[in-house]
Amino acid sequence: MAADLESAVADATVDSGKTFVHDCLSRPAPLRLPPEILLGQDIDVLERILEPGIDLALWRRESQAPIAAWLDALPPARHPTAQLQLRAADVAAALQAACKTSRTPRGPGRDALLADIDMLATRFALITGSPRMTLTLQVRGCDIDENWHLDHAGLHLLCSYSGLGTEWVASPHADTALRMPKCFTGPFERMPLQAVALLQGRGVDAQGGDRGLVHRSPQLRYLGSHRYVLRLDELR
């Protein structure tokens, strides 16, 4: 189902041809990739978010098929959800508690999901240099309509396990998207499903302007679908 949803909107043209969505999953990379964007097939690309001038480090890993199939068969109400501040060492126990609260059934799919989130939290803590983080794991429905925006300062990790990936705007169009947060229709890019993104929050560039990755959740209101998203935010 997730693959069908990706296919249905991967090259959607909306609003009289003004929206151009490039699906990174079906293309090796956007043409003329801006210098502040790094894509890689290896997890080590995430550490490069710490390099000067980098706004997005995207790990385009292989699809986690057991997780995807399990989530597709699982009612959204049974997806484990959480929003809390914690140490990386406590993530595994917190996820088990979230599964108990949501009555998430046991099985290989659940084990694979929890192990993946725990691994990403550990890697995130190593990159940020801080053992504490805010973990948000949620089902996002078609009623959520998010504007283009910059996150607060710091590092943020995003991974869409089902539904559609987060959409982002390259630097030549970022100012326009921020000026028209509700109306900007592209061009923009979409992160692949289950890819892992590390992005910079709001900062100031050498010219005194805003820097960071302008992004939003995809607009699902016309599709009647949902997303299952992990977000980790740096805590100091």
N, C-alpha and C positions, 0 to 999 in steps of 0.2 A: 504494500500500500504506500509506504514512504517513497519507494522508487517511482510509483505511478504519479504521486503528487509532484515530485521533482520534475518529471517529464512533462506534466501538464502545464507547468508555468515557467519552465526553464528559459524559453525564448519568447515570453509573453510580450505582446505589443498592446499597450493600453493608451487611452486618451488620444486618439487619432494619430497613433504612431509616435508619440512623444516619449514613451517609456521604453527603454532598451535594457533588458536584464540579461546579463551574461552569466551563465551558470558555470562556475569554476570546475564543477564535477565533470562536465562533458568536454571541457577544453583544457589543454595543458596549463595555460595561464592567460590572463588578459594581455593583449598586445600593448607594447610600450608601457610596461609596468612602471609606475612611479618609483623613484629611488627610496621613498619612505616605506615601501611595501616589500616584504620578503615572504616568498612561498618556498616550501621544502617538503620532501618526502620523508624526512627523518625528524625525530622528535627534537634533535639538537637545534633545529632552526628556532625553537621557542626562546632559547637563551639569547638570541640575537636582538630581541626586543630591547635589551640594555644598551645596544650600540647607539651612538648619537644620531639623531634624526630619524630613527625608525619608529613608525606609528603602528604598524601591524606586522606580526610574525605569525604565519599561518602554516600549521602542520597538516598537510593534505595526506593523511594516513589512509591505509586501506580500510574499506568498510568493515565494521564490526558486526558481521552477519548474525551471530547468535543473539546479540543484543537487539538488533533491528527486528528480527523475526519475533522475538519474545515480546517486545513492546507493541508491535502491530497486533498481536493476539490478545494483549492485555487491556482491559477497559481503563480509560484514563483515571477513573476514580481509584484504581488500585496501583497507580504509579506512586512510588515513594516520593514525598515532597518534604522540603525543609527550608528554613531560613533562620540562620543562627550564626553567631560569631564563635569561633573555636580554634583550637590548635590543630595543625595538620595531623598530629599523632592521635587525635580524638575523632577523626572523620569516620573511620570504620565503625566505631561503636555508635556514632550518631546516625549513620545510614541504617544500621540494623534496627535502631529504635524507630526510624522513619518508616521502615518496612512494616514493623509491628503496628504502628498507628494506622497506616493505610491498608493493612491486611494484604500486603503484597505476597503472593504465593511463592514458596520456595522453589528452587530449580536452577539449572545451569544458566539460564538467561539472567536471573536475578544475581547470581554469584558473579557473572561476567560484568554486569553493570556496576555493582558495588566495588569490585576490584579495579575497574577502570577509573571510577571517580576517585578512589583512594590514591591510585597511582598519580592522577593528574594533580590532586591536592598536594601530594608530596613534592612533585616536580615544581609546582607553583611556589611553594614555600622556599625551595632551594633557590629559585630564580629571584624572588623578591628579597630574600635574606631575612624574612620575618616568618616565625612559626605560626602566627595568628592570621586569620582571614575571615571574611564573611562568605559563607556558603549559601547559595540560593539554588534550589532544585525545584522546578515548578512546571506544571502543565499550563501552557498559555493558550487560551481559546481565541476564537475568531472575534470576540468582543473587545480584544485589546488592540487599540489603534495607536501605534507609537510614532511620534514625529522624529525627523532627523535631528540628531543631537550629538554633543560631546559629553562623555562621562566626566565625573570629577577627577581631579588629579590622582595619579597613581596607576598601577597596573591592574588589568582586568583579564580574566580568562573566560571564554565563551565556548560552549560545545552544544550543538543541537543534536540530540539523539534521535528525534523523530520529527516529522513535519518538514519544515523548510529552514534553511540556514539563515543566519543574520545577514542583512544587506548593508553594504558600505559604499562610500563615495571616495573616489580618488581625489587627490589634492587640487587638481585644476578646477574641480566642480564643487569643492567642499564649502567654500564661502557662499556660493549660490544656494546650496542646500540649507545652510544655517539661516540665511536670510528668508528663505521660504520653507520653513520646516514642515508645513502641512502640504504644500503645493508642488514641491520639487519632484519632477517625474523622471529624472535621469539625465545622463547615463549613470548607472550604478552597478555594482557587482553583488553576487550572492555567494556566501561561503558554502562549501559543500557540506552535505549532511555528515555528521560525525567528525568533521574536521575540527581541529583544536586551534583556537585563535588566542593569541596574547596581544592585547592592544593597550596603547597609551591613552590615559585620560587627558583632560585639558592641561595644556602647558603654553609656553610662550616661545616662539621661534626667534631666530637671530634678528629679524626685522621688527620684532615687537608685536607680531600678530599671533592669533590663536594657532596652536598645533595640537595634534591628537587625531584620532580616527573618528570621522563623522559616520554614524551608523543608525540603524533602526531595526526593529523586528519587522518581518515581512507582513504585508497586509493580507490577512486571511479571511476578512469578512465576506469576500465573494466566493470563497471556497468551502466554507462551512467545516473547516478542519481545525487542528490544534497542533501545538509544538510541545516537545518535552526538552527543557533546556537546563543546562548546568551553567552557573555563573559563580566565579570566585573573584572576590575583590580584596585588594591588598589592605592590610591594617598595619598601622605603625604605632 
